[in-house]
Amino acid sequence: MKTEEAAYEAVKTSLKKLNMDYADLILLHQPMGDYFAAYRGITKAYKEGLTKAIGVANFYPAILANFCETVEVIPAVNQVELHPFFVQEGALENMKAYGVVPQAWGPLAEGKHGIFTDPELTAIGNKYGKSAAQVVLKWNAQRGVSIIPKSTHVERMEQNIDIWDFDLTDEEMEKIASKDLGHSEIVNHDDPGFVKFVLNLH
């Protein structure tokens, strides 16, 4: 959104399309364009009760720190890419310092790196009678990360929920985290071409 008013009106338009009086959470999707103005717009919507909470997405540590030190209402959530191949431990510590809840998009790495058949993840899963995917979701949950896996298959949706009857050991947590590549292989937010692409969507 290019202006505060445009962001505010977008919230109202979305609610009208959804035939709802309020949303549970509204996110500012990227720190691009005049995102401070856009956030002021959704902050206005929050103050008017049009949403119960507001947050951001894809705000990496330095951007989030500057943002939280500047805005009136600290984001409730920062939705970022978090999975065993992109652990982002420093980002989690930064969010914790500001009281921002980390939420994982792509918590299953969009199926990359053979995550569903990974031998180590499968072995850990066998110990608890769980799939590799369930192990990965539990790993993020135990790190204090809100997880939102997506699936169109009912059986997998049920499996994604069924992760609360076991706990991973510290050793297992570390073994899973050791798969970290230190960067995303899904999207490069530092790519100028990607920035232009996103800005041209509006």
C-alpha positions as CSV (number, residue, x, y, z in Angstrom):
1,M,0.0,0.0,0.0
2,K,1.3,3.4,-0.9
3,T,-0.6,5.5,1.7
4,E,-2.0,5.2,5.2
5,E,-5.5,5.8,3.9
6,A,-5.2,3.1,1.2
7,A,-4.2,0.5,3.8
8,Y,-7.0,1.5,6.1
9,E,-9.5,1.3,3.3
10,A,-8.1,-2.1,2.2
11,V,-8.9,-3.5,5.6
12,K,-12.5,-2.3,5.3
13,T,-12.8,-3.6,1.8
14,S,-11.5,-7.0,2.9
15,L,-14.0,-7.2,5.8
16,K,-16.8,-6.3,3.4
17,K,-15.9,-9.0,1.0
18,L,-15.7,-11.5,3.8
19,N,-19.0,-10.3,5.3
20,M,-17.3,-9.9,8.7
21,D,-17.3,-7.1,11.3
22,Y,-13.7,-7.7,12.2
23,A,-10.6,-9.8,11.5
24,D,-8.6,-11.7,14.1
25,L,-5.3,-10.6,12.5
26,I,-4.2,-8.3,9.7
27,L,-0.6,-8.6,8.4
28,L,1.5,-6.1,6.5
29,H,3.0,-8.6,4.0
30,Q,6.4,-7.0,3.1
31,P,8.6,-4.2,4.3
32,M,8.4,-2.5,0.9
33,G,7.1,0.8,-0.3
34,D,6.0,3.2,2.4
35,Y,5.4,0.4,4.8
36,F,5.4,2.7,7.8
37,A,2.4,4.6,6.3
38,A,0.7,1.3,5.5
39,Y,1.2,0.1,9.1
40,R,-0.3,3.4,10.4
41,G,-3.3,2.5,8.3
42,I,-3.8,-0.9,9.8
43,T,-3.1,0.5,13.2
44,K,-6.0,2.9,12.7
45,A,-8.2,-0.1,11.8
46,Y,-6.9,-1.9,14.9
47,K,-7.8,1.0,17.2
48,E,-11.3,1.1,15.7
49,G,-11.8,-2.6,16.4
50,L,-11.8,-3.7,12.8
51,T,-9.1,-6.3,13.7
52,K,-8.2,-7.9,17.0
53,A,-4.4,-7.8,16.2
54,I,-2.0,-6.5,13.7
55,G,1.3,-7.8,12.6
56,V,4.0,-8.0,9.9
57,A,5.6,-10.5,7.6
58,N,9.0,-11.0,6.2
59,F,10.6,-8.4,8.5
60,Y,14.2,-9.5,9.1
61,P,16.0,-8.6,12.3
62,A,17.4,-5.1,11.6
63,I,14.2,-4.1,9.8
64,L,12.0,-5.4,12.6
65,A,14.2,-3.7,15.3
66,N,14.0,-0.3,13.6
67,F,10.2,-0.8,13.1
68,C,9.5,-1.7,16.7
69,E,11.6,1.2,18.0
70,T,9.5,3.5,15.8
71,V,5.8,2.5,15.6
72,E,3.1,3.2,18.1
73,V,1.8,-0.4,18.3
74,I,4.3,-3.2,18.3
75,P,3.3,-6.0,15.8
76,A,1.7,-9.0,17.5
77,V,3.2,-11.3,14.9
78,N,6.0,-11.5,12.4
79,Q,5.4,-14.2,9.8
80,V,8.6,-15.4,8.3
81,E,10.1,-18.4,6.6
82,L,11.1,-20.9,9.4
83,H,12.0,-24.5,8.9
84,P,15.0,-26.8,9.5
85,F,16.8,-25.6,6.4
86,F,16.3,-21.9,7.4
87,V,16.4,-21.9,11.2
88,Q,16.8,-18.1,11.8
89,E,17.7,-18.4,15.5
90,G,18.9,-14.8,15.7
91,A,15.6,-13.6,14.2
92,L,13.7,-15.5,16.9
93,E,15.8,-14.0,19.6
94,N,15.1,-10.5,18.2
95,M,11.4,-11.1,18.0
96,K,11.4,-12.4,21.6
97,A,13.2,-9.2,22.7
98,Y,10.3,-7.1,21.3
99,G,7.5,-9.4,22.4
100,V,6.6,-10.3,18.8
101,V,5.3,-13.8,18.2
102,P,7.2,-15.6,15.4
103,Q,4.9,-17.4,12.9
104,A,6.3,-19.7,10.3
105,W,5.2,-19.6,6.7
106,G,6.4,-22.6,4.7
107,P,7.2,-24.6,7.9
108,L,7.7,-27.7,5.7
109,A,10.1,-25.9,3.4
110,E,7.6,-26.3,0.6
111,G,8.7,-29.9,0.3
112,K,12.3,-29.0,-0.7
113,H,15.4,-31.1,0.3
114,G,13.3,-34.3,0.5
115,I,12.0,-33.1,3.8
116,F,9.2,-35.6,3.9
117,T,11.5,-38.6,3.4
118,D,14.6,-37.3,5.1
119,P,16.2,-40.3,6.9
120,E,17.0,-38.5,10.1
121,L,13.6,-36.9,10.4
122,T,11.9,-40.2,9.5
123,A,14.0,-42.0,12.2
124,I,12.9,-39.5,14.8
125,G,9.3,-39.8,13.7
126,N,9.4,-43.6,13.9
127,K,10.4,-43.3,17.6
128,Y,7.2,-41.4,18.3
129,G,4.9,-43.0,15.7
130,K,4.9,-39.7,13.7
131,S,5.8,-38.7,10.2
132,A,8.8,-36.6,9.2
133,A,6.4,-33.7,8.6
134,Q,5.0,-33.9,12.1
135,V,8.5,-34.0,13.6
136,V,9.4,-30.8,11.7
137,L,6.2,-29.0,12.8
138,K,6.8,-30.1,16.4
139,W,10.4,-28.8,16.2
140,N,9.2,-25.3,15.3
141,A,6.4,-25.4,17.9
142,Q,8.9,-26.3,20.6
143,R,10.9,-23.3,19.6
144,G,7.9,-21.1,20.4
145,V,6.9,-20.6,16.8
146,S,3.3,-20.4,15.6
147,I,3.0,-22.8,12.7
148,I,0.6,-22.5,9.7
149,P,1.2,-25.5,7.4
150,K,-1.1,-25.6,4.4
151,S,-2.6,-28.7,2.7
152,T,-5.5,-29.5,0.5
153,H,-5.7,-33.1,1.9
154,V,-7.9,-33.7,4.9
155,E,-5.6,-36.6,6.1
156,R,-2.6,-34.3,6.1
157,M,-4.5,-31.5,7.8
158,E,-5.4,-34.0,10.6
159,Q,-1.7,-35.1,10.9
160,N,-0.6,-31.5,11.0
161,I,-2.7,-31.0,14.1
162,D,-1.7,-34.2,15.8
163,I,1.7,-33.1,17.2
164,W,0.9,-32.4,20.8
165,D,1.3,-35.8,22.3
166,F,5.1,-36.0,22.2
167,D,8.1,-33.9,22.9
168,L,11.4,-33.9,21.1
169,T,14.6,-34.2,23.2
170,D,17.2,-31.5,23.2
171,E,19.5,-33.7,21.1
172,E,16.8,-34.2,18.5
173,M,16.0,-30.5,18.4
174,E,19.7,-29.8,17.8
175,K,20.0,-32.5,15.1
176,I,17.0,-31.0,13.2
177,A,18.5,-27.5,13.5
178,S,21.8,-28.7,12.2
179,K,20.2,-29.0,8.7
180,D,20.3,-25.2,8.5
181,L,21.6,-23.7,5.3
182,G,21.6,-20.2,6.7
183,H,19.5,-18.7,3.9
184,S,16.2,-19.2,2.0
185,E,16.0,-21.3,-1.1
186,I,12.3,-20.3,-1.6
187,V,12.6,-16.5,-2.0
188,N,15.3,-13.9,-1.9
189,H,14.0,-10.8,-0.3
190,D,17.2,-9.0,-1.1
191,D,16.8,-9.4,-4.8
192,P,15.9,-6.0,-6.4
193,G,13.9,-7.8,-9.1
194,F,11.7,-9.4,-6.4
195,V,11.2,-6.0,-4.7
196,K,10.0,-4.5,-8.1
197,F,7.8,-7.5,-8.7
198,V,6.0,-7.1,-5.3
199,L,5.6,-3.4,-5.6
200,N,4.1,-3.8,-9.0
201,L,1.4,-6.0,-7.6
202,H,-0.4,-3.0,-6.2
